[in-house]
Amino acid sequence: MRARGVDALPLPTEARVGGGGAPDVVLPGAGVALPAALAAPLRAGRPALVGRLHEDRLLLDLRTVPEEDDGVLLAAVLAAHAGVPAP
């Protein structure tokens, strides 16, 4: 993404096991921080990408994105960055 001009930063993520069954179990993962301005166009795109805003950045947790969908995610981010609808 950075090579294509997107202000994207990789970051480690942490999640917790849900349901209260193991509240102290931490699941390490990976994510990407993008400009907050991309939140609305990504949410409105197809496929919709939903992250969370934190300190003026849009954080996408990649835990549930299968490796084979990396290209789809990249295309959506590049389209949002360019201001055009995602394919």
PyMOL Python script that loads the backbone (N, CA, C, O; Angstrom):
from pymol import cmd

cmd.read_pdbstr("""\
ATOM      1  N   MET A   1       0.816  -1.186   0.000  1.00  0.00           N
ATOM      2  CA  MET A   1       0.000   0.000   0.000  1.00  0.00           C
ATOM      3  C   MET A   1       0.861   1.251   0.000  1.00  0.00           C
ATOM      4  O   MET A   1       0.583   2.207  -0.723  1.00  0.00           O
ATOM      5  N   ARG A   2       1.908   1.239   0.815  1.00  0.00           N
ATOM      6  CA  ARG A   2       2.771   2.422   0.872  1.00  0.00           C
ATOM      7  C   ARG A   2       3.432   2.672  -0.478  1.00  0.00           C
ATOM      8  O   ARG A   2       3.617   3.823  -0.875  1.00  0.00           O
ATOM      9  N   ALA A   3       3.787   1.607  -1.181  1.00  0.00           N
ATOM     10  CA  ALA A   3       4.408   1.754  -2.495  1.00  0.00           C
ATOM     11  C   ALA A   3       3.452   2.390  -3.499  1.00  0.00           C
ATOM     12  O   ALA A   3       3.885   2.934  -4.514  1.00  0.00           O
ATOM     13  N   ARG A   4       2.153   2.322  -3.217  1.00  0.00           N
ATOM     14  CA  ARG A   4       1.129   2.903  -4.086  1.00  0.00           C
ATOM     15  C   ARG A   4       0.658   4.262  -3.583  1.00  0.00           C
ATOM     16  O   ARG A   4      -0.331   4.796  -4.085  1.00  0.00           O
ATOM     17  N   GLY A   5       1.360   4.831  -2.590  1.00  0.00           N
ATOM     18  CA  GLY A   5       1.042   6.173  -2.119  1.00  0.00           C
ATOM     19  C   GLY A   5       0.057   6.261  -0.969  1.00  0.00           C
ATOM     20  O   GLY A   5      -0.345   7.359  -0.585  1.00  0.00           O
ATOM     21  N   VAL A   6      -0.340   5.123  -0.414  1.00  0.00           N
ATOM     22  CA  VAL A   6      -1.278   5.133   0.717  1.00  0.00           C
ATOM     23  C   VAL A   6      -0.471   5.221   2.009  1.00  0.00           C
ATOM     24  O   VAL A   6       0.498   4.486   2.198  1.00  0.00           O
ATOM     25  N   ASP A   7      -0.878   6.123   2.889  1.00  0.00           N
ATOM     26  CA  ASP A   7      -0.227   6.272   4.189  1.00  0.00           C
ATOM     27  C   ASP A   7      -0.677   5.119   5.090  1.00  0.00           C
ATOM     28  O   ASP A   7      -1.541   5.291   5.950  1.00  0.00           O
ATOM     29  N   ALA A   8      -0.088   3.958   4.882  1.00  0.00           N
ATOM     30  CA  ALA A   8      -0.455   2.736   5.608  1.00  0.00           C
ATOM     31  C   ALA A   8       0.708   2.293   6.480  1.00  0.00           C
ATOM     32  O   ALA A   8       1.860   2.265   6.047  1.00  0.00           O
ATOM     33  N   LEU A   9       0.381   1.950   7.712  1.00  0.00           N
ATOM     34  CA  LEU A   9       1.404   1.488   8.645  1.00  0.00           C
ATOM     35  C   LEU A   9       1.002   0.133   9.212  1.00  0.00           C
ATOM     36  O   LEU A   9      -0.112  -0.011   9.716  1.00  0.00           O
ATOM     37  N   PRO A  10       1.881  -0.862   9.143  1.00  0.00           N
ATOM     38  CA  PRO A  10       1.564  -2.142   9.772  1.00  0.00           C
ATOM     39  C   PRO A  10       1.604  -1.994  11.291  1.00  0.00           C
ATOM     40  O   PRO A  10       2.360  -1.182  11.825  1.00  0.00           O
ATOM     41  N   LEU A  11       0.788  -2.782  11.973  1.00  0.00           N
ATOM     42  CA  LEU A  11       0.810  -2.720  13.428  1.00  0.00           C
ATOM     43  C   LEU A  11       0.378  -4.058  14.010  1.00  0.00           C
ATOM     44  O   LEU A  11      -0.422  -4.782  13.418  1.00  0.00           O
ATOM     45  N   PRO A  12       0.923  -4.372  15.179  1.00  0.00           N
ATOM     46  CA  PRO A  12       0.468  -5.586  15.867  1.00  0.00           C
ATOM     47  C   PRO A  12      -0.900  -5.321  16.490  1.00  0.00           C
ATOM     48  O   PRO A  12      -1.203  -4.191  16.873  1.00  0.00           O
ATOM     49  N   THR A  13      -1.718  -6.357  16.590  1.00  0.00           N
ATOM     50  CA  THR A  13      -3.027  -6.228  17.226  1.00  0.00           C
ATOM     51  C   THR A  13      -3.173  -7.298  18.298  1.00  0.00           C
ATOM     52  O   THR A  13      -2.442  -8.289  18.325  1.00  0.00           O
ATOM     53  N   GLU A  14      -4.132  -7.070  19.172  1.00  0.00           N
ATOM     54  CA  GLU A  14      -4.473  -8.055  20.196  1.00  0.00           C
ATOM     55  C   GLU A  14      -5.979  -8.161  20.277  1.00  0.00           C
ATOM     56  O   GLU A  14      -6.684  -7.155  20.201  1.00  0.00           O
ATOM     57  N   ALA A  15      -6.466  -9.360  20.429  1.00  0.00           N
ATOM     58  CA  ALA A  15      -7.894  -9.595  20.628  1.00  0.00           C
ATOM     59  C   ALA A  15      -8.039 -10.512  21.832  1.00  0.00           C
ATOM     60  O   ALA A  15      -7.070 -11.109  22.302  1.00  0.00           O
ATOM     61  N   ARG A  16      -9.238 -10.607  22.307  1.00  0.00           N
ATOM     62  CA  ARG A  16      -9.528 -11.467  23.460  1.00  0.00           C
ATOM     63  C   ARG A  16     -10.543 -12.517  23.051  1.00  0.00           C
ATOM     64  O   ARG A  16     -11.393 -12.274  22.194  1.00  0.00           O
ATOM     65  N   VAL A  17     -10.450 -13.667  23.662  1.00  0.00           N
ATOM     66  CA  VAL A  17     -11.432 -14.714  23.439  1.00  0.00           C
ATOM     67  C   VAL A  17     -12.768 -14.204  23.971  1.00  0.00           C
ATOM     68  O   VAL A  17     -12.833 -13.709  25.096  1.00  0.00           O
ATOM     69  N   GLY A  18     -13.822 -14.317  23.188  1.00  0.00           N
ATOM     70  CA  GLY A  18     -15.120 -13.765  23.571  1.00  0.00           C
ATOM     71  C   GLY A  18     -15.920 -14.675  24.482  1.00  0.00           C
ATOM     72  O   GLY A  18     -15.535 -15.809  24.766  1.00  0.00           O
ATOM     73  N   GLY A  19     -17.021 -14.152  24.923  1.00  0.00           N
ATOM     74  CA  GLY A  19     -17.958 -14.925  25.716  1.00  0.00           C
ATOM     75  C   GLY A  19     -17.596 -15.108  27.171  1.00  0.00           C
ATOM     76  O   GLY A  19     -18.328 -15.778  27.899  1.00  0.00           O
ATOM     77  N   GLY A  20     -16.506 -14.544  27.618  1.00  0.00           N
ATOM     78  CA  GLY A  20     -16.137 -14.657  29.017  1.00  0.00           C
ATOM     79  C   GLY A  20     -15.514 -15.981  29.391  1.00  0.00           C
ATOM     80  O   GLY A  20     -15.179 -16.198  30.555  1.00  0.00           O
ATOM     81  N   GLY A  21     -15.349 -16.879  28.420  1.00  0.00           N
ATOM     82  CA  GLY A  21     -14.798 -18.199  28.717  1.00  0.00           C
ATOM     83  C   GLY A  21     -13.325 -18.179  29.072  1.00  0.00           C
ATOM     84  O   GLY A  21     -12.858 -19.016  29.843  1.00  0.00           O
ATOM     85  N   ALA A  22     -12.604 -17.244  28.525  1.00  0.00           N
ATOM     86  CA  ALA A  22     -11.175 -17.148  28.787  1.00  0.00           C
ATOM     87  C   ALA A  22     -10.756 -15.685  28.656  1.00  0.00           C
ATOM     88  O   ALA A  22     -10.018 -15.339  27.734  1.00  0.00           O
ATOM     89  N   PRO A  23     -11.211 -14.829  29.555  1.00  0.00           N
ATOM     90  CA  PRO A  23     -10.978 -13.392  29.402  1.00  0.00           C
ATOM     91  C   PRO A  23      -9.512 -12.973  29.436  1.00  0.00           C
ATOM     92  O   PRO A  23      -9.176 -11.877  28.986  1.00  0.00           O
ATOM     93  N   ASP A  24      -8.651 -13.810  29.953  1.00  0.00           N
ATOM     94  CA  ASP A  24      -7.230 -13.454  30.016  1.00  0.00           C
ATOM     95  C   ASP A  24      -6.432 -13.990  28.832  1.00  0.00           C
ATOM     96  O   ASP A  24      -5.224 -13.762  28.759  1.00  0.00           O
ATOM     97  N   VAL A  25      -7.077 -14.697  27.903  1.00  0.00           N
ATOM     98  CA  VAL A  25      -6.385 -15.239  26.741  1.00  0.00           C
ATOM     99  C   VAL A  25      -6.286 -14.151  25.677  1.00  0.00           C
ATOM    100  O   VAL A  25      -7.297 -13.623  25.214  1.00  0.00           O
ATOM    101  N   VAL A  26      -5.056 -13.827  25.298  1.00  0.00           N
ATOM    102  CA  VAL A  26      -4.798 -12.799  24.288  1.00  0.00           C
ATOM    103  C   VAL A  26      -4.451 -13.487  22.975  1.00  0.00           C
ATOM    104  O   VAL A  26      -3.636 -14.409  22.934  1.00  0.00           O
ATOM    105  N   LEU A  27      -5.085 -13.019  21.903  1.00  0.00           N
ATOM    106  CA  LEU A  27      -4.814 -13.549  20.573  1.00  0.00           C
ATOM    107  C   LEU A  27      -4.026 -12.497  19.790  1.00  0.00           C
ATOM    108  O   LEU A  27      -4.586 -11.478  19.386  1.00  0.00           O
ATOM    109  N   PRO A  28      -2.724 -12.738  19.572  1.00  0.00           N
ATOM    110  CA  PRO A  28      -1.940 -11.759  18.814  1.00  0.00           C
ATOM    111  C   PRO A  28      -2.311 -11.810  17.337  1.00  0.00           C
ATOM    112  O   PRO A  28      -2.683 -12.862  16.816  1.00  0.00           O
ATOM    113  N   GLY A  29      -2.207 -10.674  16.676  1.00  0.00           N
ATOM    114  CA  GLY A  29      -2.516 -10.618  15.256  1.00  0.00           C
ATOM    115  C   GLY A  29      -1.791  -9.465  14.594  1.00  0.00           C
ATOM    116  O   GLY A  29      -0.861  -8.880  15.150  1.00  0.00           O
ATOM    117  N   ALA A  30      -2.242  -9.159  13.396  1.00  0.00           N
ATOM    118  CA  ALA A  30      -1.641  -8.078  12.623  1.00  0.00           C
ATOM    119  C   ALA A  30      -2.746  -7.208  12.053  1.00  0.00           C
ATOM    120  O   ALA A  30      -3.865  -7.663  11.816  1.00  0.00           O
ATOM    121  N   GLY A  31      -2.406  -5.953  11.841  1.00  0.00           N
ATOM    122  CA  GLY A  31      -3.363  -5.024  11.275  1.00  0.00           C
ATOM    123  C   GLY A  31      -2.655  -3.952  10.481  1.00  0.00           C
ATOM    124  O   GLY A  31      -1.437  -3.981  10.306  1.00  0.00           O
ATOM    125  N   VAL A  32      -3.436  -3.015  10.009  1.00  0.00           N
ATOM    126  CA  VAL A  32      -2.891  -1.893   9.256  1.00  0.00           C
ATOM    127  C   VAL A  32      -3.624  -0.633   9.701  1.00  0.00           C
ATOM    128  O   VAL A  32      -4.839  -0.641   9.900  1.00  0.00           O
ATOM    129  N   ALA A  33      -2.863   0.451   9.854  1.00  0.00           N
ATOM    130  CA  ALA A  33      -3.428   1.759  10.197  1.00  0.00           C
ATOM    131  C   ALA A  33      -3.428   2.614   8.938  1.00  0.00           C
ATOM    132  O   ALA A  33      -2.403   2.770   8.274  1.00  0.00           O
ATOM    133  N   LEU A  34      -4.595   3.164   8.623  1.00  0.00           N
ATOM    134  CA  LEU A  34      -4.790   3.983   7.426  1.00  0.00           C
ATOM    135  C   LEU A  34      -5.273   5.362   7.834  1.00  0.00           C
ATOM    136  O   LEU A  34      -5.665   5.556   8.984  1.00  0.00           O
ATOM    137  N   PRO A  35      -5.254   6.328   6.918  1.00  0.00           N
ATOM    138  CA  PRO A  35      -5.817   7.638   7.228  1.00  0.00           C
ATOM    139  C   PRO A  35      -7.309   7.510   7.575  1.00  0.00           C
ATOM    140  O   PRO A  35      -8.034   6.754   6.928  1.00  0.00           O
ATOM    141  N   ALA A  36      -7.756   8.233   8.575  1.00  0.00           N
ATOM    142  CA  ALA A  36      -9.152   8.170   9.009  1.00  0.00           C
ATOM    143  C   ALA A  36     -10.114   8.552   7.885  1.00  0.00           C
ATOM    144  O   ALA A  36     -11.254   8.089   7.871  1.00  0.00           O
ATOM    145  N   ALA A  37      -9.681   9.376   6.958  1.00  0.00           N
ATOM    146  CA  ALA A  37     -10.546   9.805   5.851  1.00  0.00           C
ATOM    147  C   ALA A  37     -10.985   8.641   4.968  1.00  0.00           C
ATOM    148  O   ALA A  37     -11.943   8.777   4.208  1.00  0.00           O
ATOM    149  N   LEU A  38     -10.308   7.511   5.054  1.00  0.00           N
ATOM    150  CA  LEU A  38     -10.691   6.356   4.240  1.00  0.00           C
ATOM    151  C   LEU A  38     -11.812   5.540   4.870  1.00  0.00           C
ATOM    152  O   LEU A  38     -12.335   4.628   4.229  1.00  0.00           O
ATOM    153  N   ALA A  39     -12.196   5.841   6.106  1.00  0.00           N
ATOM    154  CA  ALA A  39     -13.208   5.038   6.802  1.00  0.00           C
ATOM    155  C   ALA A  39     -14.536   5.017   6.046  1.00  0.00           C
ATOM    156  O   ALA A  39     -15.077   3.942   5.787  1.00  0.00           O
ATOM    157  N   ALA A  40     -15.064   6.177   5.692  1.00  0.00           N
ATOM    158  CA  ALA A  40     -16.375   6.230   5.027  1.00  0.00           C
ATOM    159  C   ALA A  40     -16.358   5.577   3.649  1.00  0.00           C
ATOM    160  O   ALA A  40     -17.236   4.763   3.364  1.00  0.00           O
ATOM    161  N   PRO A  41     -15.394   5.898   2.778  1.00  0.00           N
ATOM    162  CA  PRO A  41     -15.419   5.249   1.468  1.00  0.00           C
ATOM    163  C   PRO A  41     -15.201   3.731   1.551  1.00  0.00           C
ATOM    164  O   PRO A  41     -15.765   2.988   0.749  1.00  0.00           O
ATOM    165  N   LEU A  42     -14.405   3.271   2.494  1.00  0.00           N
ATOM    166  CA  LEU A  42     -14.214   1.822   2.629  1.00  0.00           C
ATOM    167  C   LEU A  42     -15.481   1.151   3.147  1.00  0.00           C
ATOM    168  O   LEU A  42     -15.825   0.050   2.717  1.00  0.00           O
ATOM    169  N   ARG A  43     -16.162   1.803   4.056  1.00  0.00           N
ATOM    170  CA  ARG A  43     -17.404   1.250   4.604  1.00  0.00           C
ATOM    171  C   ARG A  43     -18.487   1.188   3.525  1.00  0.00           C
ATOM    172  O   ARG A  43     -19.316   0.278   3.529  1.00  0.00           O
ATOM    173  N   ALA A  44     -18.483   2.153   2.603  1.00  0.00           N
ATOM    174  CA  ALA A  44     -19.495   2.217   1.548  1.00  0.00           C
ATOM    175  C   ALA A  44     -19.119   1.376   0.325  1.00  0.00           C
ATOM    176  O   ALA A  44     -19.943   1.194  -0.571  1.00  0.00           O
ATOM    177  N   GLY A  45     -17.899   0.868   0.277  1.00  0.00           N
ATOM    178  CA  GLY A  45     -17.435   0.125  -0.889  1.00  0.00           C
ATOM    179  C   GLY A  45     -17.977  -1.292  -0.958  1.00  0.00           C
ATOM    180  O   GLY A  45     -18.695  -1.752  -0.070  1.00  0.00           O
ATOM    181  N   ARG A  46     -17.615  -1.964  -2.028  1.00  0.00           N
ATOM    182  CA  ARG A  46     -17.962  -3.375  -2.212  1.00  0.00           C
ATOM    183  C   ARG A  46     -16.692  -4.122  -2.508  1.00  0.00           C
ATOM    184  O   ARG A  46     -16.119  -3.928  -3.580  1.00  0.00           O
ATOM    185  N   PRO A  47     -16.229  -4.956  -1.628  1.00  0.00           N
ATOM    186  CA  PRO A  47     -16.854  -5.280  -0.350  1.00  0.00           C
ATOM    187  C   PRO A  47     -16.648  -4.142   0.653  1.00  0.00           C
ATOM    188  O   PRO A  47     -15.705  -3.359   0.541  1.00  0.00           O
ATOM    189  N   ALA A  48     -17.535  -4.072   1.617  1.00  0.00           N
ATOM    190  CA  ALA A  48     -17.401  -3.066   2.672  1.00  0.00           C
ATOM    191  C   ALA A  48     -16.280  -3.484   3.616  1.00  0.00           C
ATOM    192  O   ALA A  48     -16.213  -4.638   4.039  1.00  0.00           O
ATOM    193  N   LEU A  49     -15.410  -2.551   3.940  1.00  0.00           N
ATOM    194  CA  LEU A  49     -14.347  -2.793   4.919  1.00  0.00           C
ATOM    195  C   LEU A  49     -14.637  -1.924   6.129  1.00  0.00           C
ATOM    196  O   LEU A  49     -14.759  -0.704   6.013  1.00  0.00           O
ATOM    197  N   VAL A  50     -14.747  -2.549   7.279  1.00  0.00           N
ATOM    198  CA  VAL A  50     -15.098  -1.837   8.500  1.00  0.00           C
ATOM    199  C   VAL A  50     -13.968  -1.994   9.505  1.00  0.00           C
ATOM    200  O   VAL A  50     -13.571  -3.108   9.846  1.00  0.00           O
ATOM    201  N   GLY A  51     -13.467  -0.879   9.964  1.00  0.00           N
ATOM    202  CA  GLY A  51     -12.421  -0.886  10.974  1.00  0.00           C
ATOM    203  C   GLY A  51     -12.884  -0.067  12.163  1.00  0.00           C
ATOM    204  O   GLY A  51     -14.082   0.105  12.389  1.00  0.00           O
ATOM    205  N   ARG A  52     -11.926   0.431  12.915  1.00  0.00           N
ATOM    206  CA  ARG A  52     -12.261   1.316  14.027  1.00  0.00           C
ATOM    207  C   ARG A  52     -11.327   2.512  13.986  1.00  0.00           C
ATOM    208  O   ARG A  52     -10.170   2.400  13.582  1.00  0.00           O
ATOM    209  N   LEU A  53     -11.839   3.647  14.405  1.00  0.00           N
ATOM    210  CA  LEU A  53     -11.041   4.870  14.431  1.00  0.00           C
ATOM    211  C   LEU A  53     -10.369   5.013  15.781  1.00  0.00           C
ATOM    212  O   LEU A  53     -10.987   4.832  16.830  1.00  0.00           O
ATOM    213  N   HIS A  54      -9.075   5.344  15.728  1.00  0.00           N
ATOM    214  CA  HIS A  54      -8.292   5.547  16.947  1.00  0.00           C
ATOM    215  C   HIS A  54      -7.199   6.554  16.636  1.00  0.00           C
ATOM    216  O   HIS A  54      -6.366   6.325  15.760  1.00  0.00           O
ATOM    217  N   GLU A  55      -7.204   7.675  17.359  1.00  0.00           N
ATOM    218  CA  GLU A  55      -6.176   8.712  17.206  1.00  0.00           C
ATOM    219  C   GLU A  55      -5.977   9.118  15.744  1.00  0.00           C
ATOM    220  O   GLU A  55      -4.856   9.107  15.237  1.00  0.00           O
ATOM    221  N   ASP A  56      -7.060   9.471  15.082  1.00  0.00           N
ATOM    222  CA  ASP A  56      -7.038   9.947  13.693  1.00  0.00           C
ATOM    223  C   ASP A  56      -6.534   8.919  12.691  1.00  0.00           C
ATOM    224  O   ASP A  56      -6.049   9.286  11.621  1.00  0.00           O
ATOM    225  N   ARG A  57      -6.641   7.647  13.021  1.00  0.00           N
ATOM    226  CA  ARG A  57      -6.262   6.589  12.088  1.00  0.00           C
ATOM    227  C   ARG A  57      -7.394   5.566  12.024  1.00  0.00           C
ATOM    228  O   ARG A  57      -8.093   5.339  13.011  1.00  0.00           O
ATOM    229  N   LEU A  58      -7.564   4.961  10.874  1.00  0.00           N
ATOM    230  CA  LEU A  58      -8.493   3.859  10.701  1.00  0.00           C
ATOM    231  C   LEU A  58      -7.695   2.578  10.889  1.00  0.00           C
ATOM    232  O   LEU A  58      -6.738   2.327  10.157  1.00  0.00           O
ATOM    233  N   LEU A  59      -8.083   1.773  11.860  1.00  0.00           N
ATOM    234  CA  LEU A  59      -7.371   0.536  12.140  1.00  0.00           C
ATOM    235  C   LEU A  59      -8.159  -0.639  11.582  1.00  0.00           C
ATOM    236  O   LEU A  59      -9.321  -0.841  11.931  1.00  0.00           O
ATOM    237  N   LEU A  60      -7.520  -1.406  10.716  1.00  0.00           N
ATOM    238  CA  LEU A  60      -8.117  -2.622  10.177  1.00  0.00           C
ATOM    239  C   LEU A  60      -7.398  -3.815  10.791  1.00  0.00           C
ATOM    240  O   LEU A  60      -6.182  -3.951  10.657  1.00  0.00           O
ATOM    241  N   ASP A  61      -8.141  -4.666  11.456  1.00  0.00           N
ATOM    242  CA  ASP A  61      -7.580  -5.894  12.029  1.00  0.00           C
ATOM    243  C   ASP A  61      -7.687  -6.968  10.950  1.00  0.00           C
ATOM    244  O   ASP A  61      -8.776  -7.257  10.453  1.00  0.00           O
ATOM    245  N   LEU A  62      -6.570  -7.543  10.600  1.00  0.00           N
ATOM    246  CA  LEU A  62      -6.531  -8.508   9.497  1.00  0.00           C
ATOM    247  C   LEU A  62      -6.761  -9.945   9.944  1.00  0.00           C
ATOM    248  O   LEU A  62      -6.622 -10.866   9.139  1.00  0.00           O
ATOM    249  N   ARG A  63      -7.105 -10.153  11.197  1.00  0.00           N
ATOM    250  CA  ARG A  63      -7.277 -11.499  11.744  1.00  0.00           C
ATOM    251  C   ARG A  63      -8.248 -12.342  10.936  1.00  0.00           C
ATOM    252  O   ARG A  63      -7.996 -13.527  10.719  1.00  0.00           O
ATOM    253  N   THR A  64      -9.355 -11.757  10.487  1.00  0.00           N
ATOM    254  CA  THR A  64     -10.372 -12.536   9.800  1.00  0.00           C
ATOM    255  C   THR A  64     -10.325 -12.393   8.282  1.00  0.00           C
ATOM    256  O   THR A  64     -11.266 -12.787   7.592  1.00  0.00           O
ATOM    257  N   VAL A  65      -9.251 -11.840   7.767  1.00  0.00           N
ATOM    258  CA  VAL A  65      -9.098 -11.717   6.315  1.00  0.00           C
ATOM    259  C   VAL A  65      -8.239 -12.877   5.825  1.00  0.00           C
ATOM    260  O   VAL A  65      -7.044 -12.926   6.114  1.00  0.00           O
ATOM    261  N   PRO A  66      -8.840 -13.815   5.085  1.00  0.00           N
ATOM    262  CA  PRO A  66      -8.035 -14.926   4.565  1.00  0.00           C
ATOM    263  C   PRO A  66      -6.960 -14.411   3.604  1.00  0.00           C
ATOM    264  O   PRO A  66      -7.166 -13.426   2.894  1.00  0.00           O
ATOM    265  N   GLU A  67      -5.835 -15.078   3.593  1.00  0.00           N
ATOM    266  CA  GLU A  67      -4.718 -14.662   2.743  1.00  0.00           C
ATOM    267  C   GLU A  67      -5.138 -14.513   1.285  1.00  0.00           C
ATOM    268  O   GLU A  67      -4.653 -13.625   0.584  1.00  0.00           O
ATOM    269  N   GLU A  68      -6.041 -15.382   0.828  1.00  0.00           N
ATOM    270  CA  GLU A  68      -6.459 -15.310  -0.577  1.00  0.00           C
ATOM    271  C   GLU A  68      -7.282 -14.047  -0.870  1.00  0.00           C
ATOM    272  O   GLU A  68      -7.510 -13.727  -2.037  1.00  0.00           O
ATOM    273  N   ASP A  69      -7.728 -13.329   0.160  1.00  0.00           N
ATOM    274  CA  ASP A  69      -8.474 -12.085  -0.031  1.00  0.00           C
ATOM    275  C   ASP A  69      -7.602 -10.840   0.112  1.00  0.00           C
ATOM    276  O   ASP A  69      -8.120  -9.724   0.081  1.00  0.00           O
ATOM    277  N   ASP A  70      -6.304 -11.008   0.266  1.00  0.00           N
ATOM    278  CA  ASP A  70      -5.410  -9.854   0.390  1.00  0.00           C
ATOM    279  C   ASP A  70      -5.534  -8.921  -0.811  1.00  0.00           C
ATOM    280  O   ASP A  70      -5.535  -7.700  -0.649  1.00  0.00           O
ATOM    281  N   GLY A  71      -5.638  -9.477  -2.000  1.00  0.00           N
ATOM    282  CA  GLY A  71      -5.759  -8.661  -3.210  1.00  0.00           C
ATOM    283  C   GLY A  71      -7.046  -7.864  -3.243  1.00  0.00           C
ATOM    284  O   GLY A  71      -7.064  -6.727  -3.715  1.00  0.00           O
ATOM    285  N   VAL A  72      -8.129  -8.453  -2.743  1.00  0.00           N
ATOM    286  CA  VAL A  72      -9.418  -7.762  -2.678  1.00  0.00           C
ATOM    287  C   VAL A  72      -9.317  -6.587  -1.709  1.00  0.00           C
ATOM    288  O   VAL A  72      -9.789  -5.488  -2.001  1.00  0.00           O
ATOM    289  N   LEU A  73      -8.697  -6.828  -0.558  1.00  0.00           N
ATOM    290  CA  LEU A  73      -8.522  -5.773   0.436  1.00  0.00           C
ATOM    291  C   LEU A  73      -7.650  -4.650  -0.136  1.00  0.00           C
ATOM    292  O   LEU A  73      -7.973  -3.472   0.018  1.00  0.00           O
ATOM    293  N   LEU A  74      -6.566  -5.009  -0.782  1.00  0.00           N
ATOM    294  CA  LEU A  74      -5.681  -4.015  -1.379  1.00  0.00           C
ATOM    295  C   LEU A  74      -6.419  -3.188  -2.427  1.00  0.00           C
ATOM    296  O   LEU A  74      -6.294  -1.964  -2.445  1.00  0.00           O
ATOM    297  N   ALA A  75      -7.186  -3.842  -3.298  1.00  0.00           N
ATOM    298  CA  ALA A  75      -7.928  -3.122  -4.341  1.00  0.00           C
ATOM    299  C   ALA A  75      -8.928  -2.147  -3.727  1.00  0.00           C
ATOM    300  O   ALA A  75      -9.092  -1.032  -4.221  1.00  0.00           O
ATOM    301  N   ALA A  76      -9.592  -2.560  -2.659  1.00  0.00           N
ATOM    302  CA  ALA A  76     -10.571  -1.688  -2.006  1.00  0.00           C
ATOM    303  C   ALA A  76      -9.891  -0.472  -1.394  1.00  0.00           C
ATOM    304  O   ALA A  76     -10.395   0.645  -1.513  1.00  0.00           O
ATOM    305  N   VAL A  77      -8.761  -0.676  -0.746  1.00  0.00           N
ATOM    306  CA  VAL A  77      -8.040   0.446  -0.132  1.00  0.00           C
ATOM    307  C   VAL A  77      -7.514   1.392  -1.214  1.00  0.00           C
ATOM    308  O   VAL A  77      -7.617   2.611  -1.071  1.00  0.00           O
ATOM    309  N   LEU A  78      -6.960   0.851  -2.278  1.00  0.00           N
ATOM    310  CA  LEU A  78      -6.443   1.709  -3.359  1.00  0.00           C
ATOM    311  C   LEU A  78      -7.561   2.499  -4.026  1.00  0.00           C
ATOM    312  O   LEU A  78      -7.381   3.667  -4.371  1.00  0.00           O
ATOM    313  N   ALA A  79      -8.719   1.858  -4.206  1.00  0.00           N
ATOM    314  CA  ALA A  79      -9.858   2.554  -4.826  1.00  0.00           C
ATOM    315  C   ALA A  79     -10.344   3.674  -3.906  1.00  0.00           C
ATOM    316  O   ALA A  79     -10.625   4.777  -4.373  1.00  0.00           O
ATOM    317  N   ALA A  80     -10.444   3.401  -2.609  1.00  0.00           N
ATOM    318  CA  ALA A  80     -10.878   4.430  -1.668  1.00  0.00           C
ATOM    319  C   ALA A  80      -9.869   5.582  -1.637  1.00  0.00           C
ATOM    320  O   ALA A  80     -10.250   6.751  -1.577  1.00  0.00           O
ATOM    321  N   HIS A  81      -8.603   5.243  -1.677  1.00  0.00           N
ATOM    322  CA  HIS A  81      -7.541   6.251  -1.670  1.00  0.00           C
ATOM    323  C   HIS A  81      -7.623   7.132  -2.929  1.00  0.00           C
ATOM    324  O   HIS A  81      -7.390   8.339  -2.869  1.00  0.00           O
ATOM    325  N   ALA A  82      -7.952   6.519  -4.044  1.00  0.00           N
ATOM    326  CA  ALA A  82      -8.045   7.258  -5.307  1.00  0.00           C
ATOM    327  C   ALA A  82      -9.371   7.997  -5.445  1.00  0.00           C
ATOM    328  O   ALA A  82      -9.532   8.830  -6.337  1.00  0.00           O
ATOM    329  N   GLY A  83     -10.329   7.687  -4.554  1.00  0.00           N
ATOM    330  CA  GLY A  83     -11.615   8.343  -4.612  1.00  0.00           C
ATOM    331  C   GLY A  83     -12.574   7.766  -5.627  1.00  0.00           C
ATOM    332  O   GLY A  83     -13.507   8.440  -6.064  1.00  0.00           O
ATOM    333  N   VAL A  84     -12.349   6.514  -6.005  1.00  0.00           N
ATOM    334  CA  VAL A  84     -13.253   5.852  -6.950  1.00  0.00           C
ATOM    335  C   VAL A  84     -13.883   4.641  -6.282  1.00  0.00           C
ATOM    336  O   VAL A  84     -13.287   4.075  -5.365  1.00  0.00           O
ATOM    337  N   PRO A  85     -15.067   4.227  -6.710  1.00  0.00           N
ATOM    338  CA  PRO A  85     -15.697   3.044  -6.111  1.00  0.00           C
ATOM    339  C   PRO A  85     -14.841   1.797  -6.328  1.00  0.00           C
ATOM    340  O   PRO A  85     -14.223   1.631  -7.380  1.00  0.00           O
ATOM    341  N   ALA A  86     -14.814   0.933  -5.330  1.00  0.00           N
ATOM    342  CA  ALA A  86     -14.086  -0.331  -5.445  1.00  0.00           C
ATOM    343  C   ALA A  86     -14.792  -1.226  -6.450  1.00  0.00           C
ATOM    344  O   ALA A  86     -16.012  -1.147  -6.598  1.00  0.00           O
ATOM    345  N   PRO A  87     -14.035  -2.085  -7.151  1.00  0.00           N
ATOM    346  CA  PRO A  87     -14.666  -2.993  -8.126  1.00  0.00           C
ATOM    347  C   PRO A  87     -15.566  -4.007  -7.463  1.00  0.00           C
ATOM    348  O   PRO A  87     -16.166  -4.838  -8.144  1.00  0.00           O
TER     349      PRO A  87
END
""", "prot")
cmd.dss("prot")
cmd.show_as("cartoon", "prot")
cmd.util.cbc("prot")
cmd.orient("prot")
